[in-house]
């Protein structure tokens, strides 16, 4: 689900909560925002750079194809349930956990209803990535490792980054495995690395 949708829905529910339980509204909203920060931290770990705009674009457009797979701390049900269990002792913890649970539930709904929720631009990007991976023969174009359903995960890397005016076009994309994609970002340039 688009981060904007998460924040909007969390804000609407927090406003509704404030009308009934004023003290719970802020921690509820903070819980939802923490869950979005979880996504940003995962993106930093994945790419090796702090780029909120790129993370926002990633989860707004490619999130269905590239999910964190349970690596997010504040998305884990044991963490959420522990916060809810503390609600009697510390109401703030309960409201915070309720915000996390709300966000996690939105993620579960988004997973459940799949690609039908995507805009045409997101569908086009997914088709572009599929064409890229097919062009690369479902192999990393840097190290040659096999990707796809029976291999490692492949990602689309921009030769010229979007931030520098690079386009979402097949000519500007390279299929890379996750380690090679991280290395390309760590190298600090958008150029394609030669296969070795």
C-alpha positions as CSV (number, residue, x, y, z in Angstrom):
1,X,0.0,0.0,0.0
2,X,1.2,3.5,-0.8
3,X,2.8,5.2,2.2
4,X,0.5,8.2,1.6
5,X,-2.5,5.9,2.0
6,X,-1.1,4.5,5.3
7,X,-0.5,8.0,6.7
8,X,-3.9,9.3,5.6
9,X,-5.9,6.3,7.0
10,X,-3.9,6.4,10.2
11,X,-4.5,10.1,10.6
12,X,-8.3,9.6,10.0
13,X,-8.5,6.9,12.6
14,X,-6.4,8.9,15.0
15,X,-8.8,11.9,14.6
16,X,-11.7,9.5,15.3
17,X,-9.9,8.1,18.4
18,X,-9.2,11.6,19.7
19,X,-12.9,12.3,19.9
20,X,-13.4,9.3,22.3
21,X,-10.0,9.0,24.0
22,X,-7.9,12.1,23.5
23,X,-4.8,10.7,25.2
24,X,-4.7,7.7,22.8
25,X,-4.8,9.6,19.5
26,X,-1.2,10.8,19.4
27,X,0.5,7.5,20.3
28,X,-1.9,5.7,17.9
29,X,-0.7,8.0,15.1
30,X,2.9,7.6,16.2
31,X,2.6,3.8,16.0
32,X,1.4,4.1,12.4
33,X,4.3,6.5,11.5
34,X,6.8,4.1,13.2
35,X,5.6,1.3,11.0
36,X,6.3,3.6,7.9
37,X,9.7,4.4,9.4
38,X,10.3,0.6,9.5
39,X,9.9,0.6,5.7
40,X,12.4,3.4,5.4
41,X,15.0,1.6,7.6
42,X,14.5,-1.6,5.5
43,X,15.1,0.4,2.3
44,X,18.3,2.0,3.8
45,X,19.5,-1.5,4.7
46,X,18.7,-2.8,1.2
47,X,20.2,0.0,-0.8
48,X,22.9,1.2,1.6
49,X,21.8,4.8,1.5
50,X,19.3,7.1,3.2
51,X,17.0,8.2,0.4
52,X,13.4,8.9,1.7
53,X,12.2,9.9,-1.7
54,X,13.5,6.7,-3.3
55,X,12.0,4.6,-0.5
56,X,8.7,6.4,-0.9
57,X,8.8,5.7,-4.7
58,X,9.8,2.1,-4.0
59,X,6.9,1.3,-1.7
60,X,4.5,3.3,-3.8
61,X,5.4,1.5,-7.0
62,X,7.4,-1.6,-6.6
63,X,6.3,-2.8,-3.1
64,X,4.3,-5.7,-4.4
65,X,7.3,-7.2,-6.2
66,X,9.8,-6.4,-3.5
67,X,8.5,-6.8,0.1
68,X,10.7,-6.9,3.2
69,X,9.5,-10.5,4.0
70,X,9.0,-10.1,7.8
71,X,12.3,-8.2,8.4
72,X,10.5,-5.1,9.8
73,X,10.7,-4.9,13.6
74,X,7.5,-2.9,14.2
75,X,5.5,-5.1,11.8
76,X,6.1,-8.3,13.9
77,X,3.0,-9.5,15.7
78,X,4.9,-10.5,18.9
79,X,6.1,-6.8,19.2
80,X,2.6,-5.5,18.6
81,X,1.0,-8.0,21.1
82,X,3.6,-7.1,23.7
83,X,2.6,-3.5,23.4
84,X,-1.0,-4.3,23.7
85,X,-0.3,-6.4,26.8
86,X,1.3,-3.4,28.4
87,X,-1.8,-1.3,27.8
88,X,-3.1,-1.7,31.4
89,X,0.2,-0.7,32.9
90,X,1.0,2.0,30.4
91,X,-1.9,3.1,28.2
92,X,0.5,4.9,25.8
93,X,2.1,1.6,24.9
94,X,-1.3,0.1,24.2
95,X,-2.3,3.0,21.9
96,X,1.1,2.9,20.2
97,X,0.7,-0.9,19.6
98,X,-2.8,-0.3,18.3
99,X,-1.4,2.1,15.7
100,X,1.2,-0.6,14.7
101,X,-1.5,-3.2,14.5
102,X,-3.7,-0.9,12.3
103,X,-0.8,-0.3,10.0
104,X,0.1,-4.1,9.9
105,X,-3.6,-4.8,9.1
106,X,-3.5,-2.4,6.2
107,X,-0.5,-4.2,4.9
108,X,-2.2,-7.6,5.2
109,X,-5.3,-6.2,3.3
110,X,-3.0,-4.8,0.6
111,X,-1.3,-8.2,0.3
112,X,-4.7,-10.0,0.2
113,X,-6.1,-7.9,-2.6
114,X,-2.9,-7.9,-4.7
115,X,-2.3,-6.1,-8.0
116,X,-5.9,-5.1,-8.5
117,X,-5.3,-2.1,-6.3
118,X,-2.4,-0.7,-8.5
119,X,-2.6,2.3,-10.7
120,X,-1.7,2.0,-14.4
121,X,1.7,3.5,-13.8
122,X,2.6,0.8,-11.2
123,X,1.4,-1.9,-13.6
124,X,3.6,-0.4,-16.4
125,X,6.6,-0.4,-14.1
126,X,6.0,-4.0,-13.2
127,X,5.7,-4.9,-16.9
128,X,8.9,-2.9,-17.6
129,X,10.8,-4.9,-14.9
130,X,9.5,-8.2,-16.3
131,X,10.7,-7.1,-19.8
132,X,14.1,-6.2,-18.2
133,X,14.5,-9.6,-16.5
134,X,13.5,-11.4,-19.7
135,X,16.0,-9.4,-21.7
136,X,18.7,-10.4,-19.1
137,X,17.7,-14.1,-19.4
138,X,16.6,-14.0,-15.7
139,X,20.3,-13.6,-14.7
140,X,22.1,-10.8,-12.9
141,X,23.8,-8.7,-15.5
142,X,26.8,-8.1,-13.2
143,X,27.7,-11.5,-11.7
144,X,25.6,-13.8,-13.9
145,X,23.8,-15.6,-11.0
146,X,20.5,-17.1,-12.0
147,X,17.4,-15.3,-10.8
148,X,13.7,-15.6,-11.0
149,X,11.4,-18.1,-9.2
150,X,14.1,-20.8,-9.0
151,X,17.0,-18.5,-8.3
152,X,18.0,-15.4,-6.4
153,X,15.9,-12.2,-6.4
154,X,16.6,-9.8,-9.2
155,X,16.1,-6.0,-9.0
156,X,16.0,-3.2,-11.5
157,X,18.9,-0.8,-11.2
158,X,19.0,2.6,-13.0
159,X,22.2,3.3,-14.9
160,X,21.4,7.0,-14.5
161,X,19.5,7.3,-11.2
162,X,16.1,8.9,-11.2
163,X,17.4,11.6,-8.9
164,X,19.8,12.6,-11.7
165,X,17.1,12.6,-14.4
166,X,17.3,8.9,-15.3
167,X,14.2,7.5,-16.9
168,X,12.2,4.4,-16.2
169,X,13.1,3.0,-19.6
170,X,14.5,-0.4,-20.6
171,X,17.6,1.3,-22.0
172,X,18.4,2.8,-18.6
173,X,17.8,-0.3,-16.5
174,X,20.1,-3.2,-15.6
175,X,19.0,-6.5,-13.9
176,X,21.0,-7.1,-10.8
177,X,20.9,-9.5,-7.9
178,X,20.5,-8.0,-4.4
179,X,24.2,-8.1,-3.5
180,X,25.2,-6.6,-6.9
181,X,22.5,-3.9,-6.6
182,X,23.8,-3.0,-3.1
183,X,27.3,-2.8,-4.4
184,X,26.3,-0.6,-7.4
185,X,24.7,1.8,-4.9
186,X,27.7,1.7,-2.6
187,X,30.0,2.5,-5.5
188,X,28.1,5.7,-5.8
189,X,27.5,5.7,-9.5
190,X,24.6,4.5,-11.7
191,X,26.7,2.9,-14.3
192,X,26.4,-0.7,-15.2
193,X,29.1,-3.0,-13.7
194,X,30.6,-5.4,-16.2
195,X,29.8,-9.1,-15.7
196,X,32.6,-11.1,-14.1
